[in-house]
């Protein structure tokens, strides 16, 4: 796979400044935005919200980069990311204020809108147990000066920060605490701890109240909130998960009877000449469609660079675009001017993403079970009350005339997708 613009620029910087040699000797290197700007804008070259977004040279040498001032950075073998827990948790239904006309929870296309919806629907009040909650701080601000230790192969490495830029998506103060929110409108497997730690360090030194770092993820109508704490304020990696909760705005019910009706009325289609999906998380397929809708057109480089779909291996990004194409939701096109590969929502994708949330889930289910293998596995699940084992699923797949699936090993890998998507369908129903 060809290198991204960031990869190419960082290769030139590493070569010019002998970065690997200096890190091997000193354990780290400091570099200015001015030096980075010689090759590409530093803002684009240093924004890595997830481990999978790191340039090749960083990933291959286990390096990370952190800001230390307005125009300064430090590069070294630091542990800057933290994995999200993957435990399944129940979704709490909530009501949205019906009198509001200027805020539409069906059209959340930015982190700011997600936070606003979480505030007006009292999600933030419930999660923080603060009845009196008011928006107080947000946006960009100076970090002030502080130091901290961060994990490295040689033990704790000390980093000094002097007036670096800090950005807070939302700060809400209650009677007992200041809640600092980092928000993302896409699903990811890990996150950059700095996005919580720098604001936490800043405000812990300014006020007497408890400062609570909260990570909010919004996708497909679900608000997922995670509260963290730092057991040692001087240690970047002392992050621990305190609590988490999922919320969804109530929009009607969908039960097993409704699911059975969809199964009975959905006709099978011929398998498309597109790789059978190897994308176990259907939530990520939906999120991909949300992101493409938001951007209208997404280049492959933009897609690989800006969003995290669970792995450093770029092929896994292809798995999700192929899965969306398999369902007819996304088209792969070529920009006539730049000749770049781009992704756009298909006519069907635009239609599906434009209906209400509950109707959207039904449309997704119809698209999935219009394929024989998925439909047969779902029916067997409902008949037996449990997921069929992989051997049974593979036999169903072999009878379904799948496109370009040859070896048993490939069948078994693809069976994981059927299990994941079937579980997603079952989870959409209410008892």
Secondary structure, 3 states (H helix, E strand, C coil): CCCCHHHHHHHHHHHHHCHHHHHHHHCEEEEEHHHHHCCCCHHHHCCCCCHHHCCHHHHHCCCEEEECCCCEEEEECECCEEECCCCCCCEEEECCCCCCCCCCCCCCCCHHHHHHHHHHCCHHHHHHCCCCCEEEEEEEEECCEEEEEEEECCEEEEEEEECCEEEEEEEEECCCEEEEEEEECCCCCEEECHHHHHHHHHHHCCCCCEEEEEEEEEECCEEEEEEEEECCCCECCCEEEEEEEEEEECCCCCEHHHHHHHHHHCCCCCCCCCCCCCCCCHHHHHHHHHHHHHHCCEEHHHHHHHCCCCCCCHHHHHHHHHHHHHCCCEEEEECCCCCCEEEEECHHHHHHCCCCHHHHHHHHHHHHHCCHHHHHHHHHHHHHCCCCCHHHHHHHHHCCCCCCCCCHHHHHHHHHHHHHHHHHHHHCCEC
